[in-house]
Amino acid sequence: MYKVYPARMLPEEVWGLPLHPLVIHAVVVLVPLVSLGALAMVLRPRFSKRFGVLFVVGAILAALTSIMAKQSGEVLARSRPVSGDHVQAGDVVPFPVAALAVALTVFWLFDRGVPGNRSRPLWLTGLGLVVLILAVVATVVVVRAGHTGALSVWD
């Protein structure tokens, strides 16, 4: 057992279902998809200009749902046992996911301004590398939190 801090004003259930498992599925789907989209955006400037807005919106939604997942998990932990490993892993998730959302948004906004007949400036290429590192970190952190959560529920 692990002591959790009281969460903000989130219900434990929605339509009779626990909110936490519903919200975490959004995070588990969005973060890897956004990470793959970020990879394509960094490697293919035309892809970034054409589809970048979709992945930026997805990244922002992933950041918001990761925060909501953390808070709904705190609410759920009041009534059900949870492992300390899962709580610690879940506490970390919103930070790299939010950082990915911010970095990807900045990258996309500046990348849109580069004319099609020019290459990206070096600093934007460097920011693209930062975006890719954050995408890997966010995906790994989400997988770790999901794995420890699954072990907590099914062991």
Buried (B, 14 or more C-beta within 10 A) or exposed (E): EEEBEEBEEBEBBEEEEBBBBBBBEBBBBBBBBBBEBBBBBBEEBEBBBEBBEEBBEBBBBBBBBBBBBBBBBBBBBEEEEBBEBBBEBBBBBBBBBBBBBBBBBBBBEBBEEBEEEEEBEEEBEEBBEBBBBBBBBBBEBBBBBBEBBEEBEEE
